Amino acid sequence: MNTAAAKNISDQVAYLAQFRQRAVSLKQLFEFGLDSSSENLLRGARFLHKELPVRLAHRIRELDSLPFGLSEMPSVVVVKQMYLESFRDLVELPCPEACQDEQRFTEVIENIKQRHNNVVSIMARGIQELRQALGSDELNPEIRQFLDRFYMSRIGIRMLIGQHVAMHEGSRTGYAGLICEKCSPAAVVAEAIGDAQNLCLVHYTVAPEVGVFGNVDLAFTYVPSHLHHMLFELIKNSMRAVVEFHGADCPNLPMIRVVVAKGHEDLTIKVSDEGGGIPRSGISRIWTYLYTTGDSSRLTPSSLYHSDFQAPMAGLGYGLPISRLYARYFGGDLQVISMEGYGTDAYLHLKRLAATEESLPRRLH
């Protein structure tokens, strides 16, 4: 890209970063997603054509001005170039005016989503580069707050793109794009248990049993892929803790208990284990993108550049903070309470009120 073109893109980033990001609600996304007619897809594409560059511009501007030299870390530069390339792809594309324009737009945003598949892993390498440069194992609160904003924004961008692309793929019964009107937590729990047990067996040759209790017949409007991501992380953590605390040769590993409960506001899923718990001094660190009881030294640079969903059993320290962002994205939360020497309870709170808006990063001044 020549200097003039680069300056033009830089000017457009600065201009669009002034605009507020427009949050949408789960209810809006679901109702809009029920109609996959050409006219509705065109309306959606026009909204995304305006909204996505604004969201990308906010993140590019922030990536440019991170404290403690983080912006100059090689992996962070790679991420920024990804975002700039995606921004350029969007602003150079005319606003869709006809069906063929919308189809071209959909191809472009699908490519953008794929381009960004491993951003979490690359950014994790950038944080490791900063730690090595500073010679410190601590992460400044400003960096943690940036990562929260950055990853929350990423969840939102991927949700909007994924929803639009899914509307093209034909309607599944009970679905509107990625959103299931009657998402069964028990069914998603069962799938997450199977995936976590398979991973646990690969690592340890054994896996604890998991029992599911409570409102197992419950259904609510939600994004099953988000729910699976969070539950898989929690159940995987519990399995690892149980096996490592009791030993892989223990003849009777204690069961992990998953309880589903329905309240007026929230649907809550509790994952309880007897995996020895977390020291009280470590509880505040589990949200810092650094805390892990796994061996992060086994993570080579190449291993961090695979898809974010090919995670090891433990090591990055990103699982819990990013799962909490997924919960908060539509108004929920994730809490962890531990009893050192016994086990841990994780409470996943999800809003039952489908009108809840996206939680978006606040605008920086």
Backbone torsions as a table, in degrees:
resi	resn	phi	psi	omega
1	MET	NA	128.4	-178.5
2	ASN	-75.4	170.1	-173.6
3	THR	-61.3	-41.8	-179.2
4	ALA	-64.1	-42.6	179.6
5	ALA	-65.8	-40.4	179.4
6	ALA	-63.2	-41.3	178.9
7	LYS	-64.9	-38.7	179.0
8	ASN	-62.7	-44.7	177.8
9	ILE	-63.0	-43.1	179.0
10	SER	-60.1	-41.3	178.5
11	ASP	-65.3	-40.5	179.5
12	GLN	-66.8	-37.9	176.0
13	VAL	-60.8	-48.5	-178.9
14	ALA	-60.5	-40.1	-179.2
15	TYR	-67.2	-49.9	-174.9
16	LEU	-72.7	-24.1	178.3
17	ALA	-68.9	-11.7	177.4
18	GLN	-76.1	-20.3	-173.2
19	PHE	-86.0	148.8	178.7
20	ARG	-76.1	141.0	174.3
21	GLN	-74.7	140.2	-175.7
22	ARG	-100.8	110.2	-178.8
23	ALA	-74.9	145.7	173.6
24	VAL	-120.0	156.7	-179.4
25	SER	-98.3	160.4	176.2
26	LEU	-59.1	-38.6	179.3
27	LYS	-63.1	-44.8	178.5
28	GLN	-62.0	-44.7	-179.9
29	LEU	-62.8	-40.4	-178.7
30	PHE	-67.0	-49.2	-177.3
31	GLU	-64.9	-39.8	177.9
32	PHE	-65.7	-37.2	-177.2
33	GLY	-71.1	-15.1	178.8
34	LEU	-69.8	-22.8	-177.2
35	ASP	-110.4	101.9	-178.8
36	SER	-101.7	30.7	176.6
37	SER	-67.6	159.8	-179.6
38	SER	-58.2	-39.7	-178.7
39	GLU	-64.6	-41.7	-178.8
40	ASN	-71.2	-38.2	176.2
41	LEU	-61.8	-36.7	178.4
42	LEU	-66.3	-40.8	176.8
43	ARG	-61.8	-43.6	179.0
44	GLY	-63.0	-41.4	-179.9
45	ALA	-63.8	-39.1	179.1
46	ARG	-64.9	-39.0	176.9
47	PHE	-63.1	-47.7	-178.4
48	LEU	-66.3	-33.3	178.9
49	HIS	-61.5	-31.8	176.4
50	LYS	-85.9	-42.3	-169.6
51	GLU	-77.8	-43.3	-174.7
52	LEU	-61.8	-43.3	177.6
53	PRO	-61.5	-33.9	178.1
54	VAL	-64.3	-46.0	-179.5
55	ARG	-64.7	-41.9	178.1
56	LEU	-65.1	-39.2	-178.9
57	ALA	-61.8	-40.8	177.8
58	HIS	-58.7	-43.2	-177.2
59	ARG	-73.6	-37.6	179.1
60	ILE	-63.0	-44.4	-179.9
61	ARG	-60.1	-40.8	-179.3
62	GLU	-71.0	-39.5	178.1
63	LEU	-60.9	-25.1	-179.6
64	ASP	-77.0	-20.7	-169.0
65	SER	-132.8	41.0	-179.2
66	LEU	-79.5	148.0	-178.2
67	PRO	-76.3	167.7	172.4
68	PHE	61.6	22.3	177.2
69	GLY	78.9	10.2	-178.2
70	LEU	-62.3	-34.8	-179.0
71	SER	-60.2	-26.0	-176.4
72	GLU	-91.3	-6.0	179.4
73	MET	-63.5	136.0	-174.0
74	PRO	-52.3	-42.7	-177.4
75	SER	-70.6	-33.0	177.6
76	VAL	-68.9	-35.7	175.5
77	VAL	-61.9	-40.1	177.1
78	VAL	-59.9	-45.1	179.9
79	VAL	-62.8	-44.5	-179.7
80	LYS	-61.1	-40.9	178.5
81	GLN	-63.6	-36.8	175.2
82	MET	-59.2	-47.7	-178.2
83	TYR	-65.5	-40.0	177.8
84	LEU	-64.1	-41.1	179.5
85	GLU	-63.0	-43.0	179.8
86	SER	-67.4	-40.1	176.9
87	PHE	-59.7	-46.9	-179.7
88	ARG	-62.4	-41.6	178.3
89	ASP	-56.1	-39.1	-176.3
90	LEU	-77.6	-45.8	-174.7
91	VAL	-73.6	-21.5	177.6
92	GLU	-84.1	-7.1	179.6
93	LEU	-93.3	125.8	178.6
94	PRO	-62.3	153.5	176.6
95	CYS	-60.1	129.7	-176.5
96	PRO	-60.1	128.5	-179.5
97	GLU	-115.1	-18.6	-177.4
98	ALA	-141.8	170.5	-175.3
99	CYS	-58.1	-41.0	-179.4
100	GLN	-67.0	-31.8	175.2
101	ASP	-64.4	-41.6	-179.0
102	GLU	-64.4	-39.6	179.0
103	GLN	-64.9	-41.0	176.8
104	ARG	-64.3	-42.7	178.9
105	PHE	-60.1	-42.0	-179.2
106	THR	-63.8	-39.8	176.6
107	GLU	-60.6	-41.6	-178.0
108	VAL	-65.1	-46.6	-177.1
109	ILE	-71.6	-29.3	175.8
110	GLU	-67.0	-38.9	176.0
111	ASN	-64.0	-38.4	178.5
112	ILE	-62.7	-44.5	-179.7
113	LYS	-60.7	-42.7	179.6
114	GLN	-67.7	-39.2	179.0
115	ARG	-57.2	-35.7	-174.2
116	HIS	-94.0	11.0	-175.2
117	ASN	-53.6	-39.9	-172.8
118	ASN	-109.0	25.1	-177.9
119	VAL	-60.6	-38.8	-179.4
120	VAL	-60.2	-45.1	-179.2
121	SER	-66.0	-40.4	-179.8
122	ILE	-67.8	-41.8	177.6
123	MET	-64.1	-35.5	176.8
124	ALA	-60.9	-39.9	176.2
125	ARG	-63.9	-38.8	177.9
126	GLY	-61.0	-39.5	177.6
127	ILE	-66.3	-39.6	176.9
128	GLN	-63.6	-39.4	177.3
129	GLU	-61.4	-40.8	179.1
130	LEU	-65.7	-43.5	179.9
131	ARG	-59.8	-41.2	178.8
132	GLN	-66.9	-39.8	-179.4
133	ALA	-65.9	-37.9	-178.1
134	LEU	-88.1	-15.4	-177.2
135	GLY	65.2	36.5	-177.0
136	SER	-135.4	144.1	176.1
137	ASP	-93.4	-5.3	-179.9
138	GLU	-89.3	152.3	177.4
139	LEU	-117.2	120.7	-178.4
140	ASN	-58.2	142.7	178.9
141	PRO	-54.3	-33.3	178.6
142	GLU	-61.4	-39.8	179.0
143	ILE	-67.3	-42.8	179.3
144	ARG	-61.6	-41.5	179.1
145	GLN	-65.9	-39.1	175.7
146	PHE	-60.2	-46.5	-178.5
147	LEU	-61.5	-39.8	176.0
148	ASP	-58.8	-48.1	-179.7
149	ARG	-63.9	-44.4	-175.8
150	PHE	-62.7	-47.2	-177.1
151	TYR	-74.8	-31.8	175.4
152	MET	-64.3	-43.0	177.4
153	SER	-61.2	-40.7	180.0
154	ARG	-62.7	-42.2	177.2
155	ILE	-58.1	-45.2	-178.9
156	GLY	-64.0	-44.4	179.6
157	ILE	-62.2	-44.2	-179.0
158	ARG	-68.6	-32.4	177.1
159	MET	-65.9	-46.5	-178.8
160	LEU	-64.3	-44.4	179.1
161	ILE	-66.3	-47.7	-178.7
162	GLY	-59.6	-38.4	179.6
163	GLN	-65.5	-43.4	-179.2
164	HIS	-65.9	-44.7	-179.7
165	VAL	-63.8	-41.5	-178.6
166	ALA	-64.1	-30.1	178.0
167	MET	-65.2	-22.6	177.9
168	HIS	-79.0	-20.6	-168.3
169	GLU	-90.6	14.8	178.5
170	GLY	85.0	144.9	-174.5
171	SER	-82.0	131.6	169.2
172	ARG	-90.5	144.3	-178.3
173	THR	-56.2	126.9	178.1
174	GLY	83.2	1.0	-178.9
175	TYR	-112.0	150.1	166.0
176	ALA	-126.4	97.2	-173.2
177	GLY	66.7	-122.7	-179.8
178	LEU	-86.0	-8.9	-170.6
179	ILE	-97.0	130.9	178.3
180	CYS	-102.1	126.3	-178.1
181	GLU	-65.2	-37.3	-178.6
182	LYS	-124.2	65.2	178.5
183	CYS	-68.3	127.2	179.7
184	SER	-95.0	108.8	177.8
185	PRO	-56.9	-38.8	-178.2
186	ALA	-62.5	-39.0	179.3
187	ALA	-67.8	-40.2	179.0
188	VAL	-68.6	-38.6	175.8
189	VAL	-58.0	-46.1	-178.2
190	ALA	-60.3	-41.6	179.2
191	GLU	-66.8	-42.7	179.8
192	ALA	-64.9	-38.0	177.3
193	ILE	-60.7	-47.3	179.9
194	GLY	-59.2	-45.0	-179.6
195	ASP	-66.0	-42.0	-179.3
196	ALA	-68.0	-39.4	178.9
197	GLN	-64.3	-40.5	178.2
198	ASN	-60.2	-44.1	179.7
199	LEU	-65.7	-41.7	179.9
200	CYS	-62.8	-41.1	179.3
201	LEU	-63.9	-38.3	178.4
202	VAL	-62.7	-41.1	-175.3
203	HIS	-81.9	-37.8	-169.9
204	TYR	-121.8	-9.4	-175.5
205	THR	70.0	-3.6	173.9
206	VAL	-134.5	161.1	176.3
207	ALA	-149.9	135.7	178.5
208	PRO	-66.1	153.8	171.4
209	GLU	-74.5	154.7	177.9
210	VAL	-128.8	127.4	176.4
211	GLY	-104.7	141.9	-179.9
212	VAL	-114.6	128.8	-173.8
213	PHE	-132.4	170.7	175.4
214	GLY	91.6	-143.1	-175.7
215	ASN	-80.3	72.5	-174.2
216	VAL	-73.8	-13.9	179.5
217	ASP	-95.0	4.2	-176.2
218	LEU	-66.9	147.8	172.9
219	ALA	-142.8	145.3	178.5
220	PHE	-153.0	166.9	-178.0
221	THR	-82.1	119.7	-177.6
222	TYR	-163.0	177.6	178.5
223	VAL	-99.9	103.9	-175.4
224	PRO	-56.7	-34.9	-178.7
225	SER	-65.8	-36.7	176.3
226	HIS	-65.9	-44.7	-178.5
227	LEU	-62.5	-42.4	178.7
228	HIS	-61.9	-43.3	-179.6
229	HIS	-56.4	-46.9	-178.0
230	MET	-68.8	-46.0	-177.2
231	LEU	-67.7	-39.5	177.5
232	PHE	-58.7	-44.5	179.8
233	GLU	-62.1	-45.7	-177.8
234	LEU	-67.1	-44.5	-177.9
235	ILE	-69.5	-39.7	177.1
236	LYS	-60.0	-45.3	178.9
237	ASN	-59.9	-43.7	-178.8
238	SER	-65.0	-41.9	179.1
239	MET	-61.9	-45.7	179.5
240	ARG	-60.5	-44.7	-178.6
241	ALA	-61.8	-43.5	-177.9
242	VAL	-64.6	-47.3	-177.9
243	VAL	-64.9	-42.4	-176.4
244	GLU	-73.9	-29.8	-179.8
245	PHE	-76.0	-40.6	-175.5
246	HIS	-96.5	-18.5	-179.4
247	GLY	95.4	140.6	-177.6
248	ALA	-66.5	-19.3	-179.4
249	ASP	-93.3	5.7	178.2
250	CYS	-65.3	126.7	-175.8
251	PRO	-71.2	-24.1	-178.4
252	ASN	-134.7	79.3	176.6
253	LEU	-63.6	134.1	-179.1
254	PRO	-65.1	144.5	-179.2
255	MET	-68.5	142.9	169.2
256	ILE	-88.2	134.2	-177.1
257	ARG	-109.5	127.0	174.5
258	VAL	-113.3	123.2	-177.6
259	VAL	-118.0	128.1	178.6
260	VAL	-106.2	125.9	-178.5
261	ALA	-131.5	145.8	-178.7
262	LYS	-113.7	123.2	172.4
263	GLY	-112.1	-177.8	178.5
264	HIS	-69.5	-42.4	-178.5
265	GLU	-92.7	-48.3	-170.5
266	ASP	-113.9	151.8	161.4
267	LEU	-102.6	127.7	-177.0
268	THR	-119.5	134.7	175.8
269	ILE	-119.0	121.8	179.3
270	LYS	-106.1	132.2	175.1
271	VAL	-113.9	114.1	-175.8
272	SER	-115.3	134.0	177.5
273	ASP	-134.4	164.5	173.7
274	GLU	-114.1	56.7	-175.6
275	GLY	-102.4	21.9	174.3
276	GLY	92.2	-13.3	175.6
277	GLY	73.5	-176.4	-178.8
278	ILE	-120.4	135.7	176.3
279	PRO	-56.3	146.4	-177.0
280	ARG	-58.4	-33.6	179.3
281	SER	-68.0	-18.5	-177.9
282	GLY	-93.7	-13.0	-173.9
283	ILE	-61.3	-44.2	-178.6
284	SER	-67.6	-23.5	-176.3
285	ARG	-83.0	-12.9	-176.9
286	ILE	-67.7	-15.1	179.6
287	TRP	-101.1	10.6	-170.7
288	THR	-95.9	2.6	-176.7
289	TYR	69.3	11.4	178.8
290	LEU	-124.5	-26.2	-171.8
291	TYR	-73.8	127.4	172.0
292	THR	-154.3	142.5	173.6
293	THR	-95.2	0.8	176.0
294	GLY	-86.8	177.1	-178.6
295	ASP	-94.1	95.0	-177.9
296	SER	-72.4	-13.8	179.7
297	SER	-66.7	-18.9	-179.6
298	ARG	-78.3	-7.6	-178.4
299	LEU	-85.7	107.0	178.0
300	THR	-80.7	161.5	177.6
301	PRO	-54.0	-40.6	-178.1
302	SER	-66.8	-33.7	-177.1
303	SER	-68.2	-24.7	-178.6
304	LEU	-78.8	-12.4	-174.2
305	TYR	-98.2	6.6	174.0
306	HIS	-79.8	177.1	177.8
307	SER	-55.7	143.7	-178.9
308	ASP	-60.8	-19.5	-175.4
309	PHE	-94.9	5.8	174.2
310	GLN	-102.6	48.6	-173.1
311	ALA	-73.8	149.1	173.1
312	PRO	-74.0	176.5	-179.4
313	MET	-60.4	-35.9	176.4
314	ALA	-164.6	159.6	174.5
315	GLY	149.8	-42.4	-176.6
316	LEU	-76.5	-32.7	-174.4
317	GLY	79.0	11.6	-177.0
318	TYR	-98.2	-16.8	-170.8
319	GLY	-57.4	-50.6	-176.6
320	LEU	-69.5	-50.0	-179.3
321	PRO	-60.3	-36.9	-179.8
322	ILE	-74.7	-34.3	174.5
323	SER	-62.3	-38.9	177.8
324	ARG	-64.3	-36.4	177.1
325	LEU	-65.6	-39.9	176.2
326	TYR	-59.4	-42.3	178.9
327	ALA	-64.6	-43.7	-176.4
328	ARG	-72.8	-21.2	-176.2
329	TYR	-54.6	-42.3	175.8
330	PHE	-111.5	38.3	168.3
331	GLY	88.1	8.1	179.1
332	GLY	-94.7	-158.7	178.6
333	ASP	-165.4	167.9	176.5
334	LEU	-134.9	127.3	178.8
335	GLN	-125.0	146.2	178.3
336	VAL	-126.8	126.1	177.0
337	ILE	-121.7	130.4	-173.3
338	SER	-125.7	148.4	172.5
339	MET	-121.5	99.9	-176.4
340	GLU	-59.5	134.4	-177.6
341	GLY	93.3	-9.8	179.5
342	TYR	-127.9	-68.6	-176.8
343	GLY	-178.8	-169.6	-173.5
344	THR	-134.2	142.2	171.8
345	ASP	-115.5	125.0	174.6
346	ALA	-110.7	129.1	-179.0
347	TYR	-110.5	113.8	178.0
348	LEU	-100.8	110.2	-179.3
349	HIS	-99.1	127.5	179.7
350	LEU	-127.0	133.6	-179.4
351	LYS	-67.1	131.7	174.6
352	ARG	-85.5	-13.9	-176.9
353	LEU	-86.6	108.4	-171.4
354	ALA	-68.2	-11.7	-178.9
355	ALA	-78.7	-3.1	-178.8
356	THR	-58.2	129.7	-179.9
357	GLU	-80.7	160.5	170.4
358	GLU	-54.2	144.7	168.6
359	SER	-94.0	114.0	-177.4
360	LEU	-111.0	152.4	177.3
361	PRO	-58.2	137.6	178.2
362	ARG	-68.1	148.8	179.3
363	ARG	-67.7	136.7	178.0
364	LEU	-90.7	149.3	178.3
365	HIS	-114.4	NA	NA
